[in-house]
Amino acid sequence: MRNAEATRERILEAAMDEFSTFGIAGARVDRIARTAGCNKNLIYIYFENKETLFTTVLQKHLDQAFEGIPFSVDDIPGFAVTVFDFAMANPKIMRLLMWYTLEQNTVSSLPVRDVAHERKIDKISEAQANGRINSALPPAFLLTSIMTIATSWAATNPFGPGLNPDAAKNQDALRESVVKAVELLLQAK
């Protein structure tokens, strides 16, 4: 059993590199198998198809992110900074998310991600109703804006690092700016 688990992990690791580089359409199961040191048919036995393998890789890493990035309406700026740090430290995961977004019609949805997103929206809505957070923006828009600010300097964003590479070199200053921007969005009237 240990060999099977080790092989499965090698496949997932090789698939992470392949998918983050080429996306779903450009990824090749042959390359994944060669990199993982296994037979191509074994990948199909474990994961059925390339799309399921992609979804498994992405979900595995998102599960780690959900566990490592707690969300509290009492510290949304802190949440945003943790997301910023995660995005900066995990360019492959950010590329996987980019590919997932670009190729959504190719892969199945990620229910765990959707549920986590809805919970955050519900918590923001409740905080807005209690007057703890500015209610000028709808909760879903507010959360999307916070996530966009937090990930704006990730390598996958065409605006942040691509247009201002010098600013990307000072992550401490960017981190402070993320906090300030999110605090301004949240200020109660």
C-alpha positions as a printed NumPy array, in Angstrom:
array([[  0.   ,   0.   ,   0.   ],
       [  2.849,   2.386,   0.766],
       [  4.166,   2.036,  -2.795],
       [  0.773,   2.929,  -4.236],
       [  0.542,   6.036,  -2.023],
       [  4.092,   7.086,  -2.938],
       [  3.349,   6.622,  -6.646],
       [  0.128,   8.597,  -6.344],
       [  2.003,  11.448,  -4.63 ],
       [  4.693,  11.436,  -7.348],
       [  1.949,  11.662,  -9.96 ],
       [  0.313,  14.586,  -8.146],
       [  3.649,  16.384,  -7.825],
       [  4.5  ,  15.862, -11.503],
       [  0.972,  16.934, -12.465],
       [  1.333,  20.123, -10.413],
       [  4.371,  21.132, -12.453],
       [  2.787,  20.117, -15.755],
       [ -0.577,  21.786, -15.188],
       [  0.832,  24.986, -13.69 ],
       [  3.065,  25.336, -16.744],
       [  0.747,  24.239, -19.56 ],
       [ -2.804,  24.311, -18.211],
       [ -5.236,  21.497, -18.86 ],
       [ -5.322,  21.671, -22.636],
       [ -1.542,  21.889, -22.996],
       [ -0.629,  19.34 , -20.33 ],
       [  0.432,  15.898, -21.506],
       [ -0.223,  12.743, -19.507],
       [  2.871,  11.209, -21.154],
       [  5.08 ,  13.899, -19.616],
       [  3.411,  13.541, -16.217],
       [  3.99 ,   9.765, -16.3  ],
       [  7.609,  10.172, -17.375],
       [  8.296,  12.762, -14.656],
       [  6.534,  10.643, -12.015],
       [  8.41 ,   7.539, -13.146],
       [  5.287,   5.489, -13.754],
       [  3.213,   3.992, -16.524],
       [  0.722,   6.316, -18.228],
       [ -2.064,   3.766, -17.683],
       [ -1.522,   3.992, -13.946],
       [ -2.517,   7.654, -14.055],
       [ -5.809,   6.682, -15.684],
       [ -6.335,   3.941, -13.099],
       [ -5.843,   6.39 , -10.213],
       [ -7.549,   9.451, -11.704],
       [ -9.725,   8.305, -14.663],
       [ -8.794,  11.237, -16.923],
       [ -6.638,  14.342, -17.21 ],
       [ -9.393,  16.675, -16.019],
       [ -9.94 ,  14.681, -12.817],
       [ -6.191,  14.694, -12.208],
       [ -6.124,  18.488, -12.617],
       [ -9.059,  18.94 , -10.244],
       [ -7.433,  16.609,  -7.697],
       [ -4.161,  18.559,  -7.802],
       [ -5.899,  21.914,  -7.449],
       [ -8.243,  20.753,  -4.687],
       [ -5.347,  19.259,  -2.705],
       [ -3.553,  22.598,  -2.664],
       [ -6.697,  24.624,  -2.042],
       [ -7.517,  22.421,   0.945],
       [ -4.11 ,  23.327,   2.388],
       [ -4.801,  27.007,   1.733],
       [ -8.229,  26.857,   3.391],
       [ -6.711,  25.199,   6.458],
       [ -3.797,  27.643,   6.616],
       [ -5.71 ,  30.864,   5.936],
       [ -8.442,  31.361,   8.53 ],
       [-11.134,  33.947,   7.838],
       [-12.575,  36.186,  10.526],
       [-14.596,  39.345,   9.976],
       [-12.787,  40.718,  13.026],
       [ -9.492,  40.693,  11.088],
       [-10.16 ,  40.871,   7.368],
       [ -6.999,  42.954,   6.759],
       [ -5.014,  40.163,   8.464],
       [ -6.773,  37.63 ,   6.253],
       [ -5.859,  39.68 ,   3.17 ],
       [ -2.19 ,  39.809,   4.202],
       [ -2.16 ,  36.045,   4.742],
       [ -3.671,  35.586,   1.264],
       [ -1.034,  37.987,  -0.116],
       [  1.762,  35.988,   1.531],
       [  0.279,  32.746,   0.224],
       [ -0.031,  34.106,  -3.327],
       [  3.54 ,  35.394,  -3.318],
       [  4.948,  32.144,  -1.889],
       [  2.95 ,  29.797,  -4.153],
       [  3.194,  30.875,  -7.791],
       [  2.388,  27.368,  -9.071],
       [ -0.889,  27.279,  -7.149],
       [ -1.762,  30.735,  -8.411],
       [ -1.069,  29.568, -11.98 ],
       [ -3.293,  26.511, -11.383],
       [ -6.095,  28.844, -10.28 ],
       [ -5.516,  30.97 , -13.373],
       [ -5.728,  27.888, -15.62 ],
       [ -8.832,  26.71 , -13.762],
       [-10.48 ,  30.062, -14.389],
       [ -9.493,  30.06 , -18.062],
       [-10.603,  26.473, -18.654],
       [-13.663,  26.183, -16.396],
       [-15.733,  24.567, -19.122],
       [-13.162,  21.738, -19.266],
       [-13.089,  20.741, -15.585],
       [-15.657,  20.127, -12.899],
       [-16.443,  22.66 , -10.221],
       [-14.69 ,  22.732,  -6.863],
       [-17.495,  22.43 ,  -4.294],
       [-15.2  ,  22.898,  -1.278],
       [-13.981,  26.187,  -2.733],
       [-17.532,  27.305,  -3.504],
       [-18.76 ,  26.49 ,   0.015],
       [-15.817,  28.289,   1.648],
       [-16.454,  31.332,  -0.546],
       [-20.164,  31.412,   0.354],
       [-19.349,  31.168,   4.087],
       [-17.106,  34.212,   3.822],
       [-19.83 ,  36.126,   1.995],
       [-22.35 ,  35.179,   4.694],
       [-19.998,  36.385,   7.458],
       [-19.383,  39.683,   5.646],
       [-23.135,  40.146,   5.107],
       [-23.79 ,  39.584,   8.81 ],
       [-21.04 ,  42.047,   9.792],
       [-22.509,  44.603,   7.386],
       [-25.973,  44.119,   8.866],
       [-24.498,  44.73 ,  12.331],
       [-22.756,  47.907,  11.157],
       [-19.244,  46.514,  11.737],
       [-18.294,  46.725,   8.054],
       [-19.184,  49.285,   5.427],
       [-22.316,  48.181,   3.595],
       [-21.869,  50.418,   0.544],
       [-20.747,  47.405,  -1.491],
       [-22.491,  44.033,  -1.807],
       [-20.771,  41.318,   0.28 ],
       [-19.747,  39.199,  -2.732],
       [-18.268,  42.223,  -4.502],
       [-16.445,  43.249,  -1.332],
       [-14.917,  39.778,  -0.906],
       [-13.856,  39.647,  -4.56 ],
       [-12.272,  43.088,  -4.212],
       [-10.369,  42.016,  -1.089],
       [ -9.113,  38.859,  -2.793],
       [ -8.112,  40.87 ,  -5.855],
       [ -6.142,  43.344,  -3.751],
       [ -4.497,  40.494,  -1.842],
       [ -3.43 ,  38.672,  -5.019],
       [ -2.684,  41.67 ,  -7.206],
       [  1.08 ,  41.197,  -6.951],
       [  1.091,  37.476,  -7.716],
       [  3.029,  36.536, -10.838],
       [ -0.23 ,  35.641, -12.625],
       [ -1.637,  39.174, -12.397],
       [ -0.986,  41.066, -15.639],
       [ -1.009,  44.442, -13.892],
       [  0.934,  44.361, -10.603],
       [  4.363,  42.851, -11.157],
       [  4.211,  43.164, -14.94 ],
       [  3.681,  46.913, -14.933],
       [  5.628,  47.792, -11.796],
       [  8.383,  45.225, -11.173],
       [ 10.271,  47.536,  -8.805],
       [  7.337,  47.701,  -6.383],
       [  7.153,  43.891,  -6.344],
       [ 10.658,  43.803,  -4.874],
       [  9.478,  45.408,  -1.614],
       [  6.967,  42.925,  -0.238],
       [  6.838,  44.608,   3.158],
       [  5.605,  47.841,   1.58 ],
       [  3.116,  45.914,  -0.539],
       [  1.874,  44.066,   2.54 ],
       [  1.283,  47.413,   4.306],
       [ -0.564,  48.731,   1.264],
       [ -2.785,  45.631,   1.187],
       [ -3.755,  46.251,   4.827],
       [ -4.477,  49.95 ,   4.208],
       [ -6.535,  49.281,   1.069],
       [ -8.635,  46.618,   2.788],
       [ -9.133,  48.781,   5.889],
       [-10.434,  51.597,   3.651],
       [-12.877,  49.228,   1.938],
       [-14.211,  47.999,   5.269],
       [-14.583,  51.293,   7.135],
       [-18.06 ,  51.656,   8.543],
       [-19.797,  54.847,   7.52 ]])
